[in-house]
Amino acid sequence: MIVPVLLLLYILLCYENFHFHVAHMYAHLGYPNAQHIVGQRYLQGTGVEKNEEMAMHWFREVENLLSVAAGHGLQEAQELLDIIIRNRNLP
């Protein structure tokens, strides 16, 4: 009984840090949404020390997965890649 209560208390008090660790675990498993979240967290320094180099690493992971999906004919992936490329070329 005490373990679930302590876990809940930890989550409530350390939500940002806990959320980062969960997202990081899913990012390593290859989930693009989690990879994007981890990249955003590193970029903003939310729940983790700000690190732009690590943020770009996770954003590239997402882009690589989108490239594979687009190569297999997934139109939505190609549209997202087009948006990324367009935004990359903005001044």
KEMI-901754 format. One record per residue (C-alpha): residue number from 1; residue in one letter; x negated, y negated, z negated. Coordinates in nm, 4 decimals. Each point is the difference from the previous one (the first is absolute). Layout:
N
[nukol NUM 'A' [X Y Z]]
...
END
This chain:
91
[nukol 1 'M' [0.0000 0.0000 0.0000]]
[nukol 2 'I' [-0.2806 -0.2424 -0.0793]]
[nukol 3 'V' [-0.1869 0.0546 0.3288]]
[nukol 4 'P' [0.2852 -0.1211 0.2261]]
[nukol 5 'V' [0.0518 -0.3018 -0.2252]]
[nukol 6 'L' [-0.3706 -0.0877 0.0111]]
[nukol 7 'L' [-0.0078 0.0471 0.3773]]
[nukol 8 'L' [0.3011 -0.2291 0.0415]]
[nukol 9 'L' [-0.1604 -0.2586 -0.2259]]
[nukol 10 'Y' [-0.3222 0.0181 0.2019]]
[nukol 11 'I' [0.1907 -0.0459 0.3260]]
[nukol 12 'L' [0.1900 -0.2994 -0.1359]]
[nukol 13 'L' [-0.3103 -0.1691 -0.1418]]
[nukol 14 'C' [-0.2378 0.0854 0.2823]]
[nukol 15 'Y' [0.2384 0.0152 0.2961]]
[nukol 16 'E' [-0.2249 -0.1725 0.2540]]
[nukol 17 'N' [-0.2959 0.2221 -0.0834]]
[nukol 18 'F' [0.2153 0.3156 -0.0085]]
[nukol 19 'H' [0.1675 -0.0881 0.3300]]
[nukol 20 'F' [-0.3384 -0.0575 0.1629]]
[nukol 21 'H' [-0.1264 0.3427 -0.1086]]
[nukol 22 'V' [0.3113 0.1754 0.1287]]
[nukol 23 'A' [-0.0163 -0.1871 0.3327]]
[nukol 24 'H' [-0.3727 0.0737 0.0245]]
[nukol 25 'M' [0.0643 0.3718 -0.0449]]
[nukol 26 'Y' [0.2621 -0.0015 0.2777]]
[nukol 27 'A' [-0.2281 -0.2116 0.2201]]
[nukol 28 'H' [-0.2685 0.2668 -0.0228]]
[nukol 29 'L' [0.2605 0.2554 0.1051]]
[nukol 30 'G' [0.0521 -0.1985 0.3209]]
[nukol 31 'Y' [0.3268 -0.1841 -0.0636]]
[nukol 32 'P' [-0.0142 -0.3215 0.2067]]
[nukol 33 'N' [0.2331 -0.1975 -0.2286]]
[nukol 34 'A' [-0.2182 0.0835 -0.2981]]
[nukol 35 'Q' [-0.3131 -0.0928 0.1958]]
[nukol 36 'H' [0.1531 -0.3373 0.0792]]
[nukol 37 'I' [0.0972 -0.0529 -0.3643]]
[nukol 38 'V' [-0.3530 0.0849 -0.1153]]
[nukol 39 'G' [-0.1440 -0.2385 0.2603]]
[nukol 40 'Q' [0.2312 -0.2771 -0.1203]]
[nukol 41 'R' [-0.0902 0.0673 -0.3627]]
[nukol 42 'Y' [-0.3722 -0.0253 0.0748]]
[nukol 43 'L' [0.0550 -0.3117 0.2078]]
[nukol 44 'Q' [0.2008 -0.1738 -0.2742]]
[nukol 45 'G' [-0.1729 0.1515 -0.3026]]
[nukol 46 'T' [0.3268 0.1318 -0.1419]]
[nukol 47 'G' [-0.0547 0.2868 -0.2426]]
[nukol 48 'V' [-0.3588 0.0321 0.1212]]
[nukol 49 'E' [-0.3033 -0.2234 0.0424]]
[nukol 50 'K' [0.0290 -0.2091 0.3167]]
[nukol 51 'N' [-0.2108 0.1541 0.2772]]
[nukol 52 'E' [0.0527 -0.1167 0.3575]]
[nukol 53 'E' [-0.2349 0.2646 0.1422]]
[nukol 54 'M' [0.2078 0.2802 -0.1553]]
[nukol 55 'A' [0.3184 -0.1710 0.1187]]
[nukol 56 'M' [-0.1248 0.0041 0.3583]]
[nukol 57 'H' [-0.0970 0.3670 -0.0371]]
[nukol 58 'W' [0.3575 0.0940 -0.0873]]
[nukol 59 'F' [0.1469 -0.2221 0.2714]]
[nukol 60 'R' [-0.2231 0.1758 0.2559]]
[nukol 61 'E' [0.1297 0.3353 -0.1285]]
[nukol 62 'V' [0.3548 -0.1119 0.0749]]
[nukol 63 'E' [-0.1017 -0.1242 0.3440]]
[nukol 64 'N' [-0.1691 0.3334 0.0773]]
[nukol 65 'L' [0.3123 0.1943 -0.0969]]
[nukol 66 'L' [0.2145 -0.2305 0.2117]]
[nukol 67 'S' [-0.2344 0.0575 0.2949]]
[nukol 68 'V' [0.0381 0.3762 -0.0325]]
[nukol 69 'A' [0.3781 -0.0286 -0.0246]]
[nukol 70 'A' [0.0144 -0.2348 0.2994]]
[nukol 71 'G' [-0.2193 0.2423 0.1937]]
[nukol 72 'H' [0.2626 0.2661 -0.0637]]
[nukol 73 'G' [0.2679 -0.2226 0.1480]]
[nukol 74 'L' [0.1547 -0.1547 -0.3115]]
[nukol 75 'Q' [0.1295 -0.3326 0.1280]]
[nukol 76 'E' [0.0323 -0.1593 -0.3457]]
[nukol 77 'A' [-0.3687 0.0655 -0.0671]]
[nukol 78 'Q' [-0.0960 -0.1631 0.3289]]
[nukol 79 'E' [0.2118 -0.3042 -0.0808]]
[nukol 80 'L' [-0.1689 -0.0378 -0.3387]]
[nukol 81 'L' [-0.3435 0.0330 0.1603]]
[nukol 82 'D' [0.0938 -0.2698 0.2504]]
[nukol 83 'I' [0.0967 -0.2307 -0.2880]]
[nukol 84 'I' [-0.3282 0.0723 -0.1816]]
[nukol 85 'I' [-0.2049 -0.0724 0.3119]]
[nukol 86 'R' [0.1964 -0.3179 0.0746]]
[nukol 87 'N' [-0.0466 -0.1266 -0.3569]]
[nukol 88 'R' [-0.3693 0.0896 0.0001]]
[nukol 89 'N' [-0.0538 -0.2317 0.2982]]
[nukol 90 'L' [0.1694 -0.3000 -0.1651]]
[nukol 91 'P' [-0.2287 -0.2889 -0.0968]]
END
